[in-house]
Amino acid sequence: MKSKKRKAIFAGSFDPITNGHLDIICRASKLFDELQIGVLYNPNKKGLFSFDERVELIKSCTNHLKNIKVVSFDGLLVNYCQDHGIGTLIRGVRTGADIEYELQMAHMNRELNSNIETIMLPTKTEYSFISSSLIKEVLTVGGDVKNLVPKNVLDELERKTNGGNEKCM
């Protein structure tokens, strides 16, 4: 008898993807047969990176992980999961504030679809202060973010902001 493929999704805007995101992705990829990285599409939200650029950056950062699939969607995450046979949402948490927010979201998602579970993975301590927003803010004022994002992301950040000499937010 063939067992059902264990699928999960880690969804976010990833503008840009950080080492903290990659920590969660690498660890979660060991727990599932397939881990989808869901890039949320919101036409009303202007990011530093275009939607397509974010997808490509994530693909290049995760191409060494064979069970990763980068996908995009809009609408409710639980609806996407239902339509694609995904039973688990992966959420990364850094602080107590993240846990409070993610717990609310987990309860709402469970209310919307009781067949989908949420797993919260704490990021490694060295990444606990990193957020995409903070990366962009530091870069805007000329700060060094080379230890906080993958090399390809750093190259693109520097290209987009002239090495931090242009506003990126």
GUPA-814359 format. One line per 2 residues: number of its first residue (from 1); their letters; for each residue z, x, y of N, C-alpha, C, O. Coordinates in Angstrom, 1 decimal, decimal comma. Example, Ala and Ser with C-alpha at 12.3 -4.5 7.8 and 13.67 -1.06 7.14 Angstrom:
1) as) 7,8 13,2 -5,7 7,8 12,3 -4,5 7,8 13,2 -3,3 8,5 14,2 -3,3 ~ 7,1 12,8 -2,2 7,1 13,7 -1,1 7,9 12,9 0,0 8,0 13,4 1,1
//
This chain:
1) mk) 0,0 0,8 -1,2 0,0 0,0 0,0 0,0 0,9 1,2 0,8 1,8 1,4 ~ -0,9 0,6 2,2 -1,0 1,4 3,4 0,0 0,9 4,4 0,1 -0,3 4,7
3) sk) 0,8 1,9 5,0 1,8 1,5 6,0 1,1 1,3 7,3 0,1 1,9 7,6 ~ 1,8 0,5 8,1 1,3 0,2 9,5 1,4 1,4 10,4 2,5 2,0 10,4
5) kr) 0,4 1,7 11,2 0,5 2,8 12,1 1,5 2,5 13,2 1,5 1,4 13,8 ~ 2,4 3,5 13,4 3,5 3,3 14,4 2,9 3,8 15,8 2,6 4,9 16,0
7) ka) 2,8 2,8 16,7 2,1 3,1 18,0 3,1 2,8 19,1 3,9 1,8 19,1 ~ 3,1 3,7 20,1 3,9 3,5 21,3 3,1 3,8 22,5 2,0 4,4 22,5
9) if) 3,6 3,4 23,7 3,0 3,7 25,0 4,0 4,2 26,0 5,1 3,7 26,1 ~ 3,6 5,2 26,7 4,3 5,7 27,9 3,5 5,4 29,1 2,4 6,1 29,3
11) ag) 3,9 4,5 29,9 3,1 4,1 31,0 3,6 4,5 32,4 4,9 4,5 32,5 ~ 2,8 4,7 33,3 3,2 5,0 34,7 2,0 5,3 35,5 0,8 5,1 35,1
13) sf) 2,3 5,6 36,8 1,2 5,9 37,7 0,7 7,4 37,6 -0,4 7,7 37,8 ~ 1,6 8,3 37,3 1,3 9,7 37,0 0,5 10,3 38,2 -0,6 10,8 38,0
15) dp) 1,1 10,2 39,4 0,4 10,7 40,6 1,2 11,7 41,4 1,8 11,4 42,4 ~ 1,2 12,9 40,9 0,6 13,5 39,7 1,5 13,5 38,5 2,7 13,3 38,5
17) it) 0,9 13,9 37,3 1,7 14,1 36,1 2,5 15,4 36,4 2,0 16,4 36,9 ~ 3,8 15,4 35,9 4,7 16,5 36,1 5,1 17,1 34,8 4,8 16,6 33,7
19) ng) 5,8 18,2 34,9 6,4 18,8 33,7 7,4 17,9 33,0 7,6 17,9 31,8 ~ 8,1 17,1 33,8 9,0 16,1 33,3 8,3 15,1 32,5 8,8 14,7 31,4
21) hl) 7,2 14,6 33,0 6,3 13,6 32,2 5,9 14,3 30,9 6,0 13,7 29,8 ~ 5,4 15,5 31,0 5,0 16,2 29,8 6,1 16,4 28,7 5,8 16,4 27,5
23) di) 7,3 16,7 29,2 8,4 16,8 28,3 8,6 15,5 27,5 8,7 15,6 26,3 ~ 8,6 14,4 28,2 8,7 13,1 27,5 7,5 12,8 26,6 7,7 12,4 25,4
25) ic) 6,3 13,1 27,0 5,1 12,9 26,2 5,2 13,8 24,9 5,0 13,2 23,8 ~ 5,5 15,0 25,0 5,6 15,9 23,8 6,6 15,5 22,9 6,4 15,4 21,6
27) ra) 7,8 15,1 23,4 8,9 14,7 22,5 8,6 13,3 21,8 8,8 13,1 20,6 ~ 8,0 12,4 22,6 7,7 11,1 22,1 6,5 11,1 21,1 6,5 10,4 20,1
29) sk) 5,6 12,1 21,2 4,5 12,2 20,3 4,9 12,6 18,9 4,2 12,3 18,0 ~ 6,1 13,2 18,8 6,6 13,5 17,5 7,2 12,3 16,7 7,5 12,4 15,5
31) lf) 7,4 11,2 17,4 8,1 10,1 16,9 7,1 9,0 16,4 7,5 8,1 15,6 ~ 5,9 9,1 16,8 4,9 8,0 16,5 3,6 8,6 16,0 3,2 9,7 16,2
33) de) 2,9 7,7 15,2 1,6 8,1 14,7 0,6 8,2 15,9 -0,3 9,1 15,9 ~ 0,7 7,3 16,8 -0,1 7,3 18,0 0,7 7,0 19,2 1,5 6,1 19,3
35) lq) 0,6 7,9 20,3 1,2 7,7 21,5 0,2 7,5 22,6 -0,6 8,4 22,8 ~ 0,1 6,4 23,2 -0,8 6,1 24,3 -0,1 6,5 25,6 1,0 6,1 25,8
37) ig) -0,9 7,1 26,5 -0,4 7,4 27,8 -1,1 6,3 28,7 -2,3 6,5 28,9 ~ -0,4 5,4 29,2 -1,0 4,3 29,9 -1,0 4,5 31,4 0,1 4,6 32,0
39) vl) -2,1 4,7 32,0 -2,2 5,0 33,5 -2,4 3,6 34,1 -3,4 2,9 33,9 ~ -1,5 3,2 34,9 -1,5 1,9 35,6 -2,5 1,9 36,7 -2,6 2,8 37,5
41) yn) -3,4 0,9 36,7 -4,4 0,7 37,7 -3,9 -0,3 38,7 -3,7 -1,5 38,4 ~ -3,7 0,1 39,9 -3,3 -0,8 41,0 -4,3 -0,6 42,2 -4,0 0,4 42,9
43) pn) -5,3 -1,4 42,4 -6,2 -1,2 43,5 -5,6 -1,3 44,9 -6,2 -0,8 45,8 ~ -4,4 -1,8 45,0 -3,7 -2,0 46,3 -2,9 -0,7 46,6 -2,4 -0,7 47,7
45) kk) -2,7 0,2 45,7 -1,9 1,3 45,9 -2,8 2,6 46,1 -3,6 2,9 45,2 ~ -2,6 3,3 47,2 -3,4 4,5 47,5 -2,6 5,7 47,0 -1,5 5,9 47,6
47) gl) -3,1 6,4 46,1 -2,4 7,6 45,6 -3,1 8,9 46,1 -4,1 8,8 46,7 ~ -2,4 10,0 45,9 -3,0 11,3 46,2 -4,3 11,5 45,3 -5,3 11,9 45,8
49) fs) -4,1 11,2 44,0 -5,2 11,4 43,1 -5,9 10,0 42,8 -5,2 9,0 42,7 ~ -7,2 10,0 42,7 -7,8 8,8 42,3 -7,4 8,4 40,9 -6,9 9,2 40,1
51) fd) -7,7 7,2 40,5 -7,4 6,7 39,2 -8,0 7,6 38,1 -7,4 8,1 37,2 ~ -9,3 7,9 38,3 -10,1 8,7 37,4 -9,5 10,1 37,3 -9,5 10,7 36,2
53) er) -9,2 10,7 38,4 -8,6 12,0 38,5 -7,3 12,1 37,7 -7,1 13,1 36,9 ~ -6,4 11,1 37,8 -5,2 11,1 37,1 -5,4 11,0 35,6 -4,8 11,8 34,8
55) ve) -6,4 10,2 35,2 -6,7 10,1 33,7 -7,2 11,5 33,2 -6,7 11,9 32,2 ~ -8,1 12,1 34,0 -8,6 13,4 33,5 -7,5 14,5 33,5 -7,5 15,3 32,6
57) li) -6,6 14,5 34,5 -5,6 15,5 34,5 -4,7 15,3 33,3 -4,2 16,3 32,7 ~ -4,3 14,1 33,0 -3,5 13,8 31,8 -4,2 14,2 30,5 -3,5 14,8 29,7
59) ks) -5,4 13,9 30,4 -6,2 14,3 29,2 -6,2 15,8 29,0 -6,0 16,3 27,9 ~ -6,4 16,6 30,1 -6,4 18,0 30,0 -5,0 18,6 29,7 -4,9 19,7 29,1
61) ct) -4,0 17,9 30,2 -2,6 18,4 29,9 -2,1 18,1 28,5 -1,2 18,8 28,0 ~ -2,8 17,1 27,9 -2,3 16,7 26,6 -3,3 16,9 25,4 -3,1 16,4 24,3
63) nh) -4,4 17,6 25,7 -5,4 17,8 24,7 -4,9 18,6 23,5 -5,6 18,5 22,4 ~ -3,8 19,3 23,5 -3,3 20,0 22,4 -2,5 19,1 21,5 -2,2 19,5 20,3
65) lk) -2,2 17,8 21,9 -1,5 16,9 21,1 -2,5 15,9 20,4 -3,2 15,2 21,1 ~ -2,6 16,0 19,1 -3,7 15,3 18,5 -3,5 13,8 18,3 -4,4 13,0 18,0
67) ni) -2,3 13,3 18,5 -2,0 11,8 18,4 -1,9 11,1 19,7 -1,3 10,0 19,8 ~ -2,4 11,7 20,8 -2,3 11,2 22,1 -3,6 10,5 22,5 -4,7 11,0 22,2
69) kv) -3,5 9,3 23,1 -4,7 8,6 23,6 -4,4 8,2 25,0 -3,4 7,5 25,3 ~ -5,2 8,6 26,0 -5,0 8,2 27,4 -5,8 7,0 27,6 -7,0 6,9 27,4
71) vs) -5,1 5,9 28,1 -5,7 4,6 28,4 -5,4 4,2 29,8 -4,5 4,7 30,4 ~ -6,1 3,2 30,2 -5,8 2,6 31,5 -5,8 1,1 31,4 -6,5 0,5 30,5
73) fd) -5,1 0,4 32,2 -5,0 -1,0 32,2 -4,4 -1,5 33,5 -3,8 -0,7 34,3 ~ -4,6 -2,8 33,8 -3,8 -3,5 34,8 -3,2 -4,7 34,2 -3,5 -5,1 33,1
75) gl) -2,3 -5,3 34,9 -1,6 -6,5 34,4 -0,3 -6,1 33,7 0,2 -5,0 33,9 ~ 0,2 -7,0 33,0 1,5 -6,8 32,3 1,4 -5,8 31,1 0,5 -6,0 30,3
77) lv) 2,3 -4,9 31,1 2,3 -3,9 30,0 2,6 -4,6 28,7 1,9 -4,2 27,7 ~ 3,4 -5,6 28,6 3,7 -6,3 27,3 2,4 -7,0 26,8 2,2 -7,1 25,6
79) ny) 1,6 -7,5 27,7 0,3 -8,1 27,3 -0,6 -7,1 26,7 -1,3 -7,3 25,7 ~ -0,7 -5,9 27,4 -1,5 -4,8 26,8 -1,0 -4,4 25,4 -1,8 -4,3 24,5
81) cq) 0,3 -4,3 25,3 0,9 -3,9 24,0 0,5 -5,0 22,9 0,1 -4,6 21,8 ~ 0,7 -6,2 23,3 0,4 -7,3 22,3 -1,1 -7,2 21,9 -1,4 -7,3 20,7
83) dh) -2,0 -7,0 22,8 -3,4 -7,0 22,5 -3,8 -5,7 21,7 -4,9 -5,7 21,1 ~ -3,0 -4,7 21,8 -3,4 -3,4 21,1 -2,5 -3,0 20,0 -2,5 -1,8 19,5
85) gi) -1,6 -3,9 19,5 -0,8 -3,6 18,4 0,3 -2,5 18,6 0,6 -1,8 17,7 ~ 0,8 -2,5 19,8 1,8 -1,5 20,2 3,2 -2,2 20,2 3,4 -3,2 20,8
87) gt) 4,1 -1,6 19,5 5,4 -2,2 19,3 6,5 -1,5 20,1 7,7 -2,0 20,1 ~ 6,2 -0,4 20,8 7,3 0,4 21,4 6,9 0,9 22,8 5,8 1,4 22,9
89) li) 7,7 0,7 23,8 7,5 1,2 25,1 8,4 2,5 25,2 9,6 2,4 24,9 ~ 7,9 3,6 25,7 8,6 4,8 25,9 8,9 4,9 27,4 8,0 4,7 28,2
91) rg) 10,1 5,1 27,8 10,5 5,3 29,2 11,3 6,6 29,3 12,2 6,8 28,6 ~ 10,9 7,4 30,3 11,7 8,6 30,6 12,8 8,3 31,6 12,5 7,5 32,6
93) vr) 13,9 8,8 31,4 15,0 8,7 32,4 15,6 10,0 32,8 15,7 10,9 32,0 ~ 15,9 10,1 34,1 16,4 11,4 34,6 17,9 11,2 35,1 18,7 12,2 34,9
95) tg) 18,2 10,1 35,6 19,5 9,9 36,3 20,0 8,5 35,9 19,4 7,7 35,2 ~ 21,3 8,3 36,3 21,9 6,9 36,1 21,1 5,8 36,8 21,0 4,7 36,2
97) ad) 20,6 6,1 37,9 19,8 5,2 38,7 18,5 4,8 37,9 18,2 3,6 37,8 ~ 17,9 5,8 37,2 16,7 5,5 36,4 17,2 4,5 35,2 16,4 3,6 34,9
99) ie) 18,3 4,8 34,6 18,8 4,0 33,5 19,0 2,6 33,9 18,6 1,6 33,2 ~ 19,6 2,4 35,1 19,8 1,0 35,6 18,5 0,3 35,7 18,3 -0,9 35,3
101) ye) 17,5 0,9 36,4 16,2 0,3 36,6 15,5 0,0 35,3 15,0 -1,1 35,1 ~ 15,5 1,0 34,4 14,7 0,9 33,2 15,4 -0,1 32,3 14,7 -0,8 31,5
103) lq) 16,7 -0,3 32,4 17,4 -1,3 31,6 16,9 -2,7 32,0 16,7 -3,6 31,2 ~ 16,9 -2,9 33,3 16,4 -4,2 33,8 14,9 -4,4 33,3 14,6 -5,5 32,9
105) ma) 14,1 -3,4 33,4 12,7 -3,6 33,0 12,7 -3,9 31,5 11,9 -4,7 31,0 ~ 13,5 -3,2 30,7 13,5 -3,4 29,2 13,9 -4,8 28,9 13,4 -5,5 28,0
107) hm) 14,9 -5,4 29,6 15,4 -6,7 29,4 14,2 -7,7 29,8 14,0 -8,7 29,1 ~ 13,6 -7,5 30,9 12,5 -8,3 31,3 11,3 -8,3 30,3 10,8 -9,3 29,9
109) nr) 11,0 -7,1 29,8 9,9 -7,0 28,8 10,3 -7,7 27,5 9,4 -8,3 26,9 ~ 11,5 -7,5 27,2 12,0 -8,2 25,9 12,0 -9,7 26,1 11,7 -10,4 25,2
111) el) 12,3 -10,2 27,3 12,2 -11,6 27,6 10,7 -12,1 27,5 10,4 -13,2 26,9 ~ 9,8 -11,3 27,9 8,4 -11,6 27,9 7,8 -11,5 26,5 6,9 -12,3 26,1
113) ns) 8,3 -10,6 25,7 7,8 -10,4 24,4 8,9 -9,8 23,5 9,1 -8,5 23,6 ~ 9,5 -10,6 22,7 10,7 -10,1 21,9 10,3 -9,2 20,8 11,1 -8,6 20,1
115) ni) 9,0 -9,0 20,5 8,5 -8,1 19,5 8,4 -6,6 19,9 8,1 -5,8 19,1 ~ 8,5 -6,4 21,2 8,3 -5,0 21,7 9,7 -4,4 22,1 10,4 -5,0 22,8
117) et) 9,9 -3,2 21,6 11,1 -2,5 21,8 10,9 -1,4 22,9 9,8 -1,0 23,1 ~ 12,0 -1,1 23,6 11,9 0,0 24,6 12,8 1,1 24,1 14,0 0,9 23,8
119) im) 12,3 2,3 24,2 13,1 3,5 23,9 13,1 4,4 25,2 12,1 4,7 25,8 ~ 14,3 4,7 25,6 14,5 5,5 26,8 14,8 6,9 26,3 15,8 7,2 25,6
121) lp) 14,0 7,9 26,8 14,3 9,3 26,4 14,7 10,0 27,7 14,0 10,0 28,7 ~ 15,9 10,6 27,6 16,3 11,4 28,8 15,5 12,7 28,8 15,2 13,4 27,8
123) tk) 15,0 13,1 30,0 14,3 14,3 30,2 15,2 15,5 30,0 16,4 15,4 30,1 ~ 14,6 16,6 29,8 15,4 17,8 29,7 16,1 18,1 31,1 15,5 17,7 32,1
125) te) 17,2 18,7 31,1 18,0 18,9 32,3 17,2 19,6 33,4 17,3 19,2 34,5 ~ 16,4 20,6 33,0 15,6 21,3 34,0 14,6 20,5 34,7 14,0 20,9 35,7
127) ys) 14,3 19,3 34,2 13,3 18,5 34,8 13,9 17,2 35,4 13,2 16,3 35,9 ~ 15,2 17,1 35,4 15,9 15,9 35,8 15,8 15,5 37,3 16,0 14,4 37,7
129) fi) 15,3 16,5 38,1 15,2 16,2 39,6 13,7 16,0 40,0 13,5 15,7 41,1 ~ 12,8 16,1 39,0 11,4 16,1 39,4 10,9 14,6 39,4 11,1 13,9 38,5
131) ss) 10,2 14,3 40,4 9,4 13,1 40,5 8,1 13,4 41,2 7,9 14,3 41,9 ~ 7,1 12,5 40,9 5,8 12,7 41,5 5,9 12,6 43,0 5,2 13,4 43,7
133) sl) 6,7 11,7 43,5 6,8 11,5 44,9 7,4 12,8 45,6 7,0 13,2 46,6 ~ 8,4 13,3 44,9 9,1 14,6 45,4 8,1 15,7 45,4 8,1 16,6 46,3
135) ik) 7,3 15,8 44,4 6,3 16,9 44,3 5,4 16,9 45,5 5,2 17,9 46,2 ~ 4,9 15,7 45,8 4,0 15,5 47,0 4,7 15,8 48,3 4,1 16,4 49,2
137) ev) 5,9 15,4 48,4 6,7 15,6 49,6 6,9 17,1 49,9 6,7 17,6 51,0 ~ 7,3 17,8 48,8 7,6 19,2 49,0 6,3 20,0 49,3 6,2 20,9 50,1
139) lt) 5,2 19,6 48,6 3,9 20,2 48,9 3,4 20,0 50,3 2,8 20,9 50,9 ~ 3,7 18,8 50,8 3,3 18,5 52,2 3,9 19,4 53,2 3,2 19,7 54,2
141) vg) 5,1 19,9 53,0 5,7 20,8 53,9 5,6 22,2 53,5 6,3 23,1 54,0 ~ 4,7 22,5 52,6 4,4 23,9 52,2 5,3 24,5 51,2 5,3 25,7 51,0
143) gd) 6,0 23,6 50,5 6,9 24,2 49,4 6,2 24,5 48,2 5,0 24,1 47,9 ~ 6,8 25,3 47,3 6,2 25,8 46,1 6,6 24,9 44,9 7,8 24,8 44,6
145) vk) 5,6 24,3 44,3 5,9 23,4 43,1 5,3 24,0 41,8 5,2 23,2 40,9 ~ 5,0 25,3 41,8 4,3 25,8 40,6 5,1 25,7 39,3 4,5 25,7 38,2
147) nl) 6,4 25,6 39,4 7,2 25,5 38,2 7,5 24,0 37,8 8,2 23,7 36,8 ~ 6,9 23,1 38,5 7,2 21,7 38,3 6,1 20,9 37,8 6,3 19,7 37,3
149) vp) 4,9 21,5 37,8 3,7 20,8 37,3 2,9 21,7 36,5 3,0 22,9 36,7 ~ 2,0 21,2 35,6 1,1 22,1 34,8 0,2 22,8 35,8 -0,1 22,4 36,9
151) kn) -0,4 23,9 35,3 -1,2 24,8 36,1 -2,5 24,0 36,6 -2,8 24,2 37,8 ~ -3,1 23,2 35,8 -4,3 22,5 36,2 -3,9 21,5 37,3 -4,8 21,3 38,2
153) vl) -2,8 20,9 37,2 -2,3 20,0 38,3 -2,1 20,7 39,6 -2,4 20,2 40,6 ~ -1,4 21,9 39,5 -1,1 22,7 40,6 -2,4 23,1 41,3 -2,6 23,0 42,6
155) de) -3,4 23,5 40,6 -4,7 23,8 41,1 -5,3 22,6 41,9 -5,9 22,8 43,0 ~ -5,3 21,5 41,3 -5,8 20,3 42,0 -5,0 19,9 43,2 -5,5 19,4 44,2
157) le) -3,7 20,0 43,1 -2,8 19,7 44,2 -3,2 20,6 45,4 -3,3 20,2 46,5 ~ -3,3 21,9 45,1 -3,7 22,9 46,2 -5,1 22,6 46,7 -5,3 22,7 47,9
159) rk) -6,0 22,2 45,9 -7,4 21,9 46,3 -7,3 20,7 47,3 -8,0 20,7 48,3 ~ -6,6 19,7 46,9 -6,5 18,4 47,7 -5,8 18,6 49,0 -6,0 17,9 49,9
161) tn) -4,8 19,5 49,0 -4,0 19,7 50,2 -4,2 21,0 50,9 -3,4 21,3 51,8 ~ -5,2 21,7 50,6 -5,4 23,1 51,2 -4,2 23,9 51,1 -3,8 24,6 52,0
163) gg) -3,6 24,0 49,9 -2,4 24,8 49,7 -1,2 24,3 50,4 -0,3 25,0 50,7 ~ -1,2 23,0 50,7 0,0 22,4 51,3 -0,2 22,3 52,8 0,8 21,9 53,6
165) ne) -1,4 22,7 53,4 -1,6 22,7 54,8 -2,0 21,3 55,4 -2,2 21,1 56,6 ~ -2,3 20,4 54,5 -2,7 19,0 54,9 -1,7 18,0 54,3 -1,1 18,3 53,3
167) kc) -1,5 17,0 55,0 -0,6 15,9 54,5 -1,2 15,3 53,3 -2,4 15,0 53,3 ~ -0,4 15,1 52,3 -0,9 14,5 51,0 -0,3 13,1 50,8 -0,6 12,5 49,8
169) m) 0,6 12,7 51,6 1,2 11,4 51,4 0,7 10,3 52,3 1,1 9,2 52,3
//
